[in-house]
Amino acid sequence: KNRDGKVNAEDFMEWFSNDETRKGIKAYFRQKTIQIFKEIDINNSGYLDERKIKDISIQLEHHLSDKKIKAIFMEMDADRSGKVDVEHFIAWMDKDIDKTGFRKMLSASMGLGGTGWLDKRSGTGSFLG
């Protein structure tokens, strides 16, 4: 506001609380999550399975046991269908709890970064949803 090229905490919080700003941030993180899904879904089937989770973990140099891969996939596969579509993946990426730590690693390694601080600060719950 004072045009000194700096943003103080009050100005930032005013900008951040703006509905249009929040919508824009949500749209950005949703698009980045879809991009990550597409990068993992290398055969463009529209679904992720345990094999694709294992493959991306190896590609990102995080060699995980089959047991850990299964646990990660169980977190993602909310309807227990044996495959995860993009909407289930987005829902998984938006969860508060990351029991396996895989979501955090995946986000950091593939360019999404963390969003948890945004939810905690605003108290609005789900960030991507």
C-alpha positions as CSV (number, residue, x, y, z in Angstrom):
1,K,0.0,0.0,0.0
2,N,2.8,2.4,0.8
3,R,4.6,1.5,-2.5
4,D,8.0,0.9,-0.9
5,G,8.3,-2.4,-2.6
6,K,7.8,-4.3,0.6
7,V,4.9,-6.2,2.0
8,N,4.3,-6.2,5.7
9,A,2.4,-8.9,7.6
10,E,-0.8,-6.9,7.7
11,D,-0.8,-6.3,4.0
12,F,0.0,-9.9,3.3
13,M,-2.8,-11.2,5.5
14,E,-5.3,-8.8,3.8
15,W,-4.2,-10.1,0.4
16,F,-4.2,-13.7,1.5
17,S,-7.7,-13.5,3.0
18,N,-9.1,-12.2,-0.2
19,D,-11.5,-14.8,-1.8
20,E,-10.0,-14.3,-5.3
21,T,-6.5,-14.9,-3.9
22,R,-7.5,-18.1,-2.2
23,K,-9.4,-19.3,-5.3
24,G,-6.3,-18.6,-7.4
25,I,-4.0,-20.5,-4.9
26,K,-6.4,-23.4,-4.8
27,A,-6.5,-23.6,-8.6
28,Y,-2.7,-23.5,-8.8
29,F,-2.2,-26.3,-6.3
30,R,-5.0,-28.4,-8.0
31,Q,-3.3,-28.0,-11.4
32,K,0.1,-28.9,-9.9
33,T,-1.4,-32.0,-8.3
34,I,-3.0,-33.0,-11.6
35,Q,0.4,-32.5,-13.3
36,I,2.1,-34.8,-10.7
37,F,-0.6,-37.4,-11.3
38,K,0.0,-37.3,-15.1
39,E,3.8,-37.6,-14.5
40,I,3.2,-40.8,-12.5
41,D,0.6,-42.2,-14.9
42,I,3.2,-42.8,-17.6
43,N,0.9,-45.0,-19.8
44,N,-1.9,-42.4,-19.6
45,S,-4.4,-45.0,-18.3
46,G,-6.1,-42.5,-16.0
47,Y,-5.2,-44.6,-13.0
48,L,-2.4,-45.2,-10.6
49,D,-1.7,-48.6,-9.1
50,E,1.0,-50.0,-6.8
51,R,3.4,-50.6,-9.6
52,K,3.3,-46.9,-10.6
53,I,3.8,-45.8,-7.0
54,K,6.9,-48.1,-6.8
55,D,8.2,-46.9,-10.1
56,I,8.0,-43.2,-9.1
57,S,9.5,-43.9,-5.8
58,I,12.5,-45.5,-7.5
59,Q,12.7,-42.7,-10.1
60,L,12.8,-40.2,-7.2
61,E,15.6,-42.3,-5.5
62,H,13.4,-43.4,-2.6
63,H,13.6,-47.1,-2.7
64,L,10.7,-48.3,-0.6
65,S,9.8,-51.8,0.5
66,D,6.8,-53.5,-1.0
67,K,5.1,-53.3,2.4
68,K,5.6,-49.5,2.4
69,I,4.3,-49.2,-1.2
70,K,1.2,-51.2,-0.2
71,A,0.7,-48.9,2.8
72,I,1.0,-45.8,0.6
73,F,-1.4,-47.2,-2.0
74,M,-3.9,-48.1,0.7
75,E,-3.9,-44.5,1.8
76,M,-4.6,-43.4,-1.8
77,D,-7.2,-46.0,-2.7
78,A,-10.1,-44.7,-0.6
79,D,-12.7,-46.9,-2.4
80,R,-10.5,-50.0,-2.4
81,S,-10.9,-50.5,-6.1
82,G,-7.2,-51.4,-6.7
83,K,-6.7,-48.2,-8.7
84,V,-6.6,-44.5,-8.0
85,D,-8.0,-41.9,-10.4
86,V,-7.0,-38.3,-10.5
87,E,-9.8,-37.2,-8.1
88,H,-8.9,-39.7,-5.5
89,F,-5.2,-38.7,-5.9
90,I,-6.2,-35.0,-5.4
91,A,-8.2,-36.0,-2.3
92,W,-5.2,-38.0,-1.0
93,M,-2.8,-35.1,-1.6
94,D,-5.2,-32.8,0.3
95,K,-5.4,-34.9,3.5
96,D,-4.1,-33.5,6.8
97,I,-2.4,-36.7,7.8
98,D,0.5,-38.3,5.9
99,K,1.2,-41.5,7.8
100,T,3.8,-42.8,5.3
101,G,5.5,-39.5,4.6
102,F,5.2,-40.3,0.9
103,R,3.0,-37.3,0.1
104,K,5.4,-34.9,1.6
105,M,8.3,-36.5,-0.3
106,L,6.3,-36.6,-3.6
107,S,5.3,-32.9,-3.2
108,A,8.8,-31.7,-2.5
109,S,10.4,-33.8,-5.2
110,M,7.9,-33.0,-7.9
111,G,7.5,-29.3,-7.3
112,L,4.3,-28.9,-5.3
113,G,5.8,-28.0,-2.0
114,G,3.9,-27.9,1.2
115,T,0.5,-26.4,1.7
116,G,-0.3,-27.4,5.3
117,W,0.7,-24.0,6.7
118,L,-2.0,-22.3,4.6
119,D,-4.8,-24.5,6.1
120,K,-3.6,-24.0,9.7
121,R,-3.2,-20.3,9.3
122,S,-6.7,-19.7,7.8
123,G,-8.5,-22.4,9.7
124,T,-10.6,-23.4,6.7
125,G,-9.8,-27.1,6.5
126,S,-9.3,-28.6,3.1
127,F,-7.0,-26.6,0.8
128,L,-7.4,-28.2,-2.6
129,G,-11.0,-29.3,-2.3
